[in-house]
Amino acid sequence: MELTKEQIQFIDNYLKENGIEYWDQRIEMVDHLVSDIELNSETTLFKSEFKNALERSGWNKNLREIHKNGWKTINTLYRKQFSKMFIDFFKSFKKVLVFFTLTLTYFFLAQSISLKYFKQLNIILYIIPIVFCLIHTVILYFKKFGKSVHINYGVFYFSFTFLILNMVIQFIPYTSEVIQKKVWLLLIPLYYVAMHTGYKIFRMAYTKIENIKRELSL
C-alpha cells in the first residue's frame, strides 16, 4: 500500500495534535509509520492500517510521554557529545599548545595589572562568547527553522557554560583579591574551551536540521 501526500500529512497532523511538538522529531516518526504501513499493510483501508502501525510501534497510547522520552534521549546524545568533545580538545597537541600559550599570557597579564582592571578585562572576556552566541541565535530566528528539538539543544549547549559561570561569579566579589584572581585564572580558560565545545554542538545541530530540510525540500 503506497500512501498519498494527503495521508502522510494526516499522520503528521495526528502526531502534532497528540503531543509531538517538535517537527524534526515528528519527521522521524512519520517516516517510520509510513514505511511500516507500506511494508505491512494487508488492506487498502488507510486509517485501519495506520492504527495497526501505531500499535506495532507502541505509539498508540500516550504520545506526550513518547515526546518527552524522545527529547530526553536526544539530550542524552548531545550531553555525551559535549563531554567527549570537551575532553578531545585536550587530546589535540595544537589546541593544547594554543590553550597553554593564551592561558600563560592571561596569567602574566593578571600579575601586572590591578584587580580593578583585571575585573574589567574578565568582564570583556566573559561577554564576548555570549555576544557571539546571541548573534547566531538571531540568525537562527530569521532562518525560521520552527520548533526543533535539535536546534533547542544546540542553542542550550552553546549557552550552557555562560549560564553556569554566571552563577559562579556571583560569589567571587565576596572573596579576597588573591582568591578572586586565582578563580578567574581558572575559570576563563576553561570557559573558552567549553564555549568552543558548545559552538561545535550548535553547529552539529544546525547542520543536521539543514540536511533534513534539504532532503525533504522544505
N, C-alpha and C positions, 0 to 999 in steps of 0.2 A: 504494500500500500504506500503510494507516494503522496506526501502531503502537499497541499497548496500553500501559497503565501498567506492566505486568509486563515488557514488552520494553524500555521506556525505562529501567526500574530495572536490567535486565540490563546495558544499555550503561554505566550509571553505575558499577555494581559492577565491570564489566570494567576500566574506566579506573582505578578506585581500586586494584584488586588488582594492576594492572600498572604502578603508579608515579605516577599523577596524584593527589598527596596533597591539594592544596587544592580544597575543594568549589566555590569560585567559579570556578576555572579549569576544573574538570570540567563545570560547567553550560554554559559556552560551547561546549565540545567536544561534549557530549551534544546540545545544540541543533543544532549543525552536522550531526552524524551523523544525527539524526532527520530533519532537513529533506532531507538527501541521500538517505536511504533512501526517504522518502515521494515524492520527486520522480523518482528514477531507478530504482526497483526494477522488474524485469522479471518477477519471480516472486513468490509468496507465501511463499517459504522465508526466514524471518527471518534465521537465522544465516548463510546464504549471502549474503544482501543486506547484512548487517552487515559481513561480511568484505570485500565489494566496496567498501562505503563507506569502510572503514578504508584500503583500498589507494588509492582515489581521493583521500583526504585526506592520504596519506603518513604515516598513523599505524599502519601495520601492522608496524612494526619495533620500535625501542627507545623505548617510551613514557616511560621515565625521562629520556632525553635531551630529549625533547619537553617534558616537565615542566620541566626545568632551563632550557631556552631560553625557555619561556613566562614563568617568573617573572623571568628576566633582562630580557626585553622590557618587562614591567610596571615593573621597577625603573628602566629607562631612561626611561620615560614620567614616572614620579614625580620622578626626578632633574632632568629638564628643567623640569618644573613648578616644582620648588623653586627652581631658578636663576632662572626667569622671574619668579616671584612676589617673590623677594628683590630683584631689580633694579627691578621695577614699584613696589615700596614707595617708592623714591626718586624716582619719577616723579609721585607724588601730592603736591601742594602742602600739603594739610592734614596728611598724615602726616609730611612733612619738617619742617613747622613745629613739630609736637608733638615730633618727634625732636630737633630743634635746641634747643628750649626745655628739655626734660628733660636733654639732654646738657650744656647750659650750666649748669643748676642743679647737676648732678652734679659738673661741673668746679669751680665755686666752692666747693662743699662740700668737695671734696678738698683745696682750698687752705687751708681754715680749720680742719681737724682734723688730729690727729696720725696718723702712719702706722698706729699700733695700732688706733685707732677706724675709720680708713679701711678697714683689712683686715676688721674686723668687719662694717662696712656692706656690703662687697663679698661676704662670705660669705652674708649675708642675701639680697642681690640675686641671687646665684648660685643659691641654693637654691629661692627662690620659684617660678620657672618649672617646675623639675623636680617639685616637690610637686604643682603643677597637672597636670603630665603623668601622675604616678602616680595621682592621683585619677581621671582619665579612663581610665587603663588598668584600674583596679579595676572601674569601671563597665562597661567592655567585657567583663571576665571574667564578670560576673553577667548580661550580655546573652546569653552562650552562643552567640556567633557561629560557633564552631567554628574549624577550621584554615583561615584565609582569607589568601590572598596579599596582597590589598588591605589588610586590617587590619594584617598584619605590617609592610608598608612604611609604612603610616600612622603606626604607633607608632614605627618606626625613624626616620623623618624628623622626628618630633616630638621625639625624644630625641637625635638626631644631634649637634646643636650642643653640648648638655651634655657628651656623651662627648668631643668634640674639645677643648672648653675645659678639661675635667678633665685632659687630658694636658698642655695648655699650662701650666696654673697650677702644675704640679708643679715647674717650673723657676724660677718667679717669686721665691721666697724667697732664692734664691742671687744675686740682683742687688741693686744699690744702691737706696736709698729713692727717688731721683728716677726711676730706670728703672721700679721697681715701680709707682709712681703713674701714669706715662705708659702702661704696658702695660695697667693696669686701666682707665684712662680711655678707651683704645681698644677694649678687649675687651667691657666690659659693655654699652655702647650697641649694638654690633654683635650681641652675644649675644642681646639682647632682640628685635632685628629678625629674626634668624634663628629664634628660638624662635616668634615670631609667625608667620613663614612656615611653620615646621614644623607649627604648630597648624592652619593653613589646609589643609595637605596631609592632616593627620589627619582633619579634618572632611570633606574631599573623599572620602577612602577610606571613612569611616564612612557617609556619605550614600549612596555607591554600593552598599555592602553592604545597607543598609536598603532601598534601592529594589529591589534584586534579590530580597530576601526578600519584599517586598510584592508584587511582580509574580508571584512563584511561590507566594504564600500559604504561606511556610514559617514 
